[in-house]
Each structure stands twice: as C-alpha cells, then as structure tokens.
Amino acid sequence: MFIKERKFNSYLLAQNYLRELGFSFQSRHSFKEDKSELWKHRNKNVWIHLKNDFDYQNSHFFIKDLAYW
C-alpha cells in the first residue's frame, strides 16, 4: 500500500483523511514546537508519520502557518 504525500492546512482535515483510509491513532510525540503522530492501518502493517511544519499555506498567499503532512 503506497500513500502519496499530502499537505493539509488543518489538523482536523489530516485526521479525517487518515480515518477515511482506515488508520487509527497510536501515539503522539511533541518537543517544543515540533509535533508528530504515528497512525497504524487497522488491517495491514502500514504506519504513517503525521508531522507539522511551519510552511506557506498556499502559492497565492505568502503567509506562514502550520501545515501537516
């Protein structure tokens, strides 16, 4: 199972997308501003590492904000 790398502007959008694909939350790691989570597929041995980054929201606005991928 190959999942294409995607970028989300909101944590809730990323969370809903992973749940639709059949992943469940496993653990959260945070150190200062760096936050990441591990998600595991319910039926397969596939793991996803969801992390946040301080990046541009899109190509039209040069406003930096948190992005999840």
N, C-alpha and C positions, 0 to 999 in steps of 0.2 A: 504494500500500500504506500503510494507516494502522494504526499500532500504538498501542493505548491505553497511557497512562502507568500503570505499575505500581510498587509499592513492595515491596521484599524485605528481610527481616531478616538475610539471609546473602548473602555474595558468591557462594558456590557455587550457591545457588538461582538467582540472577540469571544467572550464567554458563551454567548448564544450560538455562534457559529460552531464552536467546538462541541457543544452539546448536541447540535443537529447532526454532526458527523459521528456521534456515538462515543464521545470521550467523556471521562469522568475525572473530577479534580482529585489529585493525590497529595500534593504538598506545595507549600509556599515558602520562598526564601526571600529575605529582604535585608539589605545592609545600606543604611542611609537612604540615598535616593534610588539606588538600584534595586529593582523588584523583579522577581521571576516566579513562575509557577510550573509545576510538572503535571501534565494530564496524560492519562493512560486510556487506551481504547478498551472498551468493555469485553470484547470477544477476542481480539488479537493482541499480540505482544508488541504494540506500537506505542511509542511515547512521543509527546510533543512538549517542547520547551517554549513557554509563552513568556516573553520578556518585554519590558518597557524601555523606551529610549526617548530622549529629548530631541525631536526632529521637526522638520517643517510639516505642517498639516497637509498641504497640497501644493501644486505648482503655481496656483494663481495668487495665493496669499503668502507673504513672507513672514508668517507668524509662527514662532516656535512653540510647541506644546508637546505633551506626552503622546507617544504613538506606541501601539502594541503590535508585536509580530512574533 
